Amino acid sequence: MNRTGRALALGCLLLLQPLMATAGGNSLLIPAVGRCTLNTSAQALPAALAACQQAAKDGDAQAQFELGQFYYDGTRTERDLNQALSYFEQASLQGHAEAQYHLGTMFFKGEGVAANNIQAYIVLKMAAVNGAEDALDVADEVSRQMRREDLEVATQVLGQIFRKYLLELQTADGGSRSPFAPLP
């Protein structure tokens, strides 16, 4: 990973500290066990799949991710990249880091969608910010294959995303606290 990528990741993680404060001050939150378990016997798979699909429909990001992975891998059913893409997108919009990582990789490789390095780079950088360990390395690989103009566009989009995020943080406390202020 190059120096710029590490600096961006560190900067983004620092920006997340105020969000963790609004989550009860506990930065080590452990998500509850989801309602989606697809690692089951062949006989139980239809019921497990139905339960997982209902959980995903109810907005469970982990269930959406697991369904995306289920259809992407295709080990227990026929591989369905359109379904995988749809579920990864749903979970990604909720900030699920691994779903963002898989989605960015799909954009990079052109799996189930036309290859798009700008989109791949943006989604992979967001995945890195949200905690996907390998996302920065893949984003660096994507950037090496991008034209300078495309990389500038992607960087501008990321800048807009983070500016919007900072504005939301400032207005979340009624504008009384800077997002860079120390945590209480």
Buried (B, 14 or more C-beta within 10 A) or exposed (E): EEEEBEEBBEEBEEBBBBBBBEEEEEEEEEEEEBBBBBEEEEEEBEEBBEBBBEBBEEEBBBBBBBBBBBBBEEEBEEBBBEBBBBBBBBBBEBBBBBBBBBBBBBBBEEBBBEEBBBBBBBBBBBBBBBBBEBBBBBBBEBBEEBEEEBBEBBBEBBEEBBEEBBEEBBEBBEEEBEBEEEEE
